[in-house]
Amino acid sequence: MDFRLLQQDTLSQAADLWDYCFEKKGTPFYEWYFKEYALKQNRILGGFQDGRLQTMLHLNPYVLRVRGKDWKVPYIVGVATDPVARGQHAMGQLMETAFTTLRAMQVPFAILMPIYAGIYQPYGFTWTHLRKRYTLPLAQLDLAGRILDGFTAERVDTRQAESLLAPIYAKTMVRYHGYAERDHRVWENTLVTAAQENFETAVVKFDGAPTAYALYNRESGTVTVQELLAVDAPSRIRLLQYFKGLAGIYQKLKWLAAEDDLTYLQLPDQALAPQEAPFMMGRVLNAAACLKAMPVPRELVGKKLVLGLKDEQIALNTMLVKLDFTEKGIQLLNTLDDPEVLLDAGTFTQLFFGLYGARQLQQAGMIYGDSENALEILDKLFPRENNFINEYF
């Protein structure tokens, strides 16, 4: 199979494969994606047999804030294989080519949102972001009683909402990690596609200043929230009170909240508590680059740790290395010493993203540490983080 980045002359084949596997030709997102986005904003990697596209993935560009640094990385979407090529290891070859290509482009890691996690776990992808999934009867959405003084709610034009929403997003994301830094390009893509899918926008203001917003649609008795952000708890409550006003015509509210959301503590029925919902997966492609970018906590300066990392798909990511913690950063030294810590690429990814700590992963059997000191170093180097991301393509 011939793998290469698609050009304009083969884009129609990617559009046909997308139509077969995902949104259909003629739907608003499909038309926008292949007229305004594909190859103009992203790259598409495809595998061809006799000139026909058999398998593909799309590399959509984002800037993610991880470990105090902005990283330009791809959000992998549109992973698809033509049925005629399934069962022939086409996707495995596609992933191997993607990893090689991305490492050559000096991309340290990638993210994706899986339809089914088991498709991607064999290729080293693992969960990096969790969410809380609410399904709430609007009639029982009683929060804080009366509407608090100073708060107002209004609906605004979704396509023109960036100036109101962007400051709220920026203020809210200060408390999160692993999120997308949204510039005008990302905001325009988000709001144009939301409007095409009939998503409305509600904004809450306190004393005239925007403090919360929601993108949502109303369909078949259900209000579905695509994004809900608030700079503080009272603003979030006021936004949920706004949705309570839709009770009667609409019966349910579906909302995929941030993992740290505690709204359920104020609900009258424990049966309304949310379900934990794994949301985004990631995959470190260059562990050495990630390690060199890590800030060194003061208490680790002068210490060393021998780390063994095994990567079944990326040979260059497998390493036995001594980490020398200095004031200028982590130095990676060749060593023949026995490893004090052993882990695979997926576990390293979860440490790097801060979804779980070293001791948690060790208790789950995912890290081997030969001493308490080794685990303590990893916990200090990779403290747990409050991850949140809400991008869908």
N, C-alpha and C positions, 0 to 999 in steps of 0.2 A: 504494500500500500504506500502511496506517495503522500507524505504529509507536507503541507505548506500553508502559509498565511493566505487567506482569500484576497482576491482583487475584485474590482467592479465587475469583471466579466464572468465571475462565478458566484456573485452575490445572489442571483436568482435561485441557484440550487440550494443555498442556505435558507432562503425564504421558503422554498418548497418543503424542505425537511422540517423547518419550524412549524409550518402549517400542519404537517402530518402529526407532529409530536406535541405541540403546545397550542397557542392561540391560533385561530383560523384566519385565513386570508379574508380581508374585508372588515375584520373587527378593528376598533379604534387603535388599540395598542399595537397590533401587528402592522397596520398601515404606517403609524408614526415611526415605529422602530426601524422598519426597512426603508423608509423614505428619508427620515431625518437623523437617525442615530447610527445604524450599522455602517461600519467602515468610515464614517465621518467622525465618530467619537471613540470608536473601539477597534479592536482587532479580532479577527475570527480565524481560528486554527482549524483546518479540515484535513481529513484523510480521503484520498481519491483512489479509485480503482477504475482503470480504463477511462479516465476523464470524468467519472461521475462521483459526486460527493457521497461518501458512505458514512462518515462520522464527523462530528464537529463539536467545538466548544467556543464560547464567546468570552473575550477578556475585556470586561468593562472597567474603565479606569476610575479609581477612587484615591482619596488621601485619608488614611486611617490614623487616628491618634492612639498610639500604643507605647506604653512605658516612657511617657514624656517626650515622645518624638513623633513627627509627622512622617508617615511612610507612604510612598506612591506604590500602590499594589493593585492587582486585578481582582475584581469580583467575578468569579467564573459563573456564567449562566449558559443556558441553551445547550447543555450537554445532551447530545442526541446521536443515535445510530439508526440508520435505515434498517428496517427489518431484514432485508436481504443479506446484511452483513453481521447480524447478531449471532452470537455463539461462536465467533471466530476470533475472539480476543482483540477486536477492533478498538474497543474503549481502552483496554490496557495499553495498546500501542499509542493511542491518542494521548493518554495521561503521561506516558513516558516521554513522548515528544514535547508535550507542554512543559513538563518539569525541566527538561534540558534547555528548551527555548527560554523559559523564564529565568533560569539561573544565568544564562548567557546575557540576559538583559539586566542582570544584577537585581532581580526582584527577590526579596528575602522571604516572603510568604504570600499566600493567597487565601481568599475566603470563598465560600459558596453556601447557598441555602439548599439543602437536599430535599427532594421529594421523598426519598427513602434513604436513610443513613447508610444502610448496608451496601448500597451501590458504591459509596466512596470510602468506607472504612478500609477496604483492602489496599487502597492507594495512600494510606497514611493520614487521611482527613479525620478530624476529631471535633467534638463540640467545643466551641469557644464562647458562645453567648446563649444564655437561657432567658426565657420570658415567663410571664404568668398569664394564663388564658382564662378570661372571665366570660361566662354566659349568664347574664343577669336579667331577671324579670323587671322591666322598667317600673312596674307598679310598686315594687318593693325597694326601689332605689331611694331610700330615705336617709339622707346624710345631712347632719348639722341643722335639721329643722328649717328655720326661716333662712331666707337669702341674706347673707351678710351685707352690712352697710358698705357702700363705696364700690361694690362690684356691679358691673354691667356685662351683658352678653349680647353679641350681635353676629349676624351672618354677613360674610363678605365674599366677593368674587374670587373663586379659587385661583384662577389664572393670574390675578393681579395681587395676590396676597403676600408675596415675598417680603416686602418692606415691613409688614406687620409680624410675620412668622419668624423670619431669620433672627431677629434679636432675642426672641423667646427661646429659640433653639440654642443659640450660643450661650445664653445664661444658664439654661437647664443642663447642658452638656458639661459644664464645669465640674459637676459631681460624678461624671461617668468616665469610662475608659473603653478603648476599643471601638470608638464611634467614628463616623464619617465626618470629616470637615467639609461642610457644604459651601461651595462657592456659588456664584450666579448660575453657572452651567448646571450644577446638580439641582439647585432649586427650580430652575426653569424646567428641567426634565421631570422632576417630581410633581410639580403643580400642573404642567400641561397634561401629563398622562393621567393624573388624578381627575382633572376636569373631564377628560374624555371618557372616563369610567363613571361619570356622574357623581363624583365625590364632592360634597359640600364642605365649606369651611366655617367654623364657628370660632370667634375670638372673645376671650374674657379680658376685660380691662378693670384695673383698680385705680380709681381717681383719674381715669382717662388714659392710663398707661397700659399697653398690652402686657398681660402676665400669663396667659394660657391660650392654647388653641387645640382644635381637633379637626382632622380631615375624616369625613365619614360619609357613608351613603345610606339610603333608606330603601329597602327592597323586601317585599314579601313578609311584612310584619316585623322585620328585624333591622335594627340600626347597627351597622358594622363600622367600627372605628379602624381606620388605617394608621392613624398617628394621633397621639394625644400627649402633649407636653405642657408642663406648668412649672413656673419658677418657684412656687411654694405650695404647701398643702391647701390653704384656703382657696387659692385660684383653681386648683384641681377639683376641689369640692364644688365650687361654683359651676365649673364646666359639666360635672356630672349632674348637678341640679338642672342645668339646661337640658340634658338628655331626658331627665325625669319628666320634663314638660311635654315630651313626645309620647308619653304613656297614653294608652287608649287606642290611638291609631296604630301604634307599634307596640309589640309585646316584649321583645327581647333586645338587650344590648350585648353585642359581642365586641370584646376589647382584648387585645394582646398587649398587656402592660409590661413595663420594665420589671426585671427580676426583683428589684428592691421595693416594689410597690406594696403598701400595707393597707390599701383601701378596705380589704376584706375584714380588718379588725373592727371596722365601724358598721359592718352589715349585720342585720338582725338575725340572720339564719346562717348557721355554720355550713349548711349545705351549699351556700353560695360562694364558698371559698374557691379560689382559682386552682387550676391544675398547672403543675410545672410543665413548661413547654420548651424543649430544646429548639433553638431557632437557627443559629448560624454555625457552620463548621469552618475550620481553618486548617492550614497545612504549612509548616515551616519548610522552606525549600533550601535555606542556607543558614544553618544553625550558627556557624562561625560568625557570620555577619550580624546576626541577632545578639550574640554574646558580646561582641565588640562594641555594640551600641548601648549596652546596658549601663546605667549609672551604678557606680560602686558605693554601697552604703559605707559610712565612715568606719563602722565597727568591723568591716571585712578587710579593710586596708592592711596589707601585710600577710594575709592568710592565703592558703593555696588549697586546691581541690582537684583531684584526678577524676575526670568524668569520661565515661564510656557511652557513646551514643550509637545506636544501631538503626540504620535506615534501609529497609528492604527494597525500596524502589530507587533511591538516589545514592549511588555508591559514594559520591563525593561528600555526602552529608554524614557518612559513617566516620567516626573519629574516636581516637583515644587521646585525650589532651589534658594537660595540666593547666588549670586556670590560676593565674597569678593576679591577685587583686591589688591594684595599685591606685594611687590618687588620680592618675591620668586615665584609668579605665582597666579593663580586663585584658591581660596579655595571655595569648594562647601559646603554650610551649609544648613541643614534642616530648613524649615521655614513653618509657617502657615500664613504668610502675603499674601495679595492679590498680584497677579503677576502684575508687571509693563509692562511686555512684554509677549505676547502670540503668539506662532507660531507652525507650524507642522514640522514633520521631514524633509520633502522636502525643506521647506523654510530654515530651519537650515542648510541643506546641501549646499544650494546656498550661504548663508552667509559665511559658513566655507570655501568654495572654492573661494569666492570672485567674483563670476560672477556678482552679483548685490549688491548694498549697502542696508542698512536697510531702508533708506528713500524711495528708489525706490520700495522696496518690500512692504512697508507700503502704498504707493500710489496705488500699484496694488491690495491692499486688502489682502495681504498675511501675514502681521504682524499687530497685535494690539499693539500699544504703548500708555500708558496712559499719557505720557508727552514728551515734546521735549527733555528733559534731557535723558530719557531712549533711545530714538533713537540716540541721539548724542553719548552715551556710546557704543551702538552697532556699529555705524559707525567707531568709533575709534578702537574698538576691532577687527572688521572684515573689514578692508579697502578693497576696490575693488582691484582686481588683473588682470594682463594681462595673461590669461590662454591660454595654447597651448599644445596639445598632438597630436601625429600622429602614434599611434600604431593601428594595424588592427586585431590582434588576441592575 
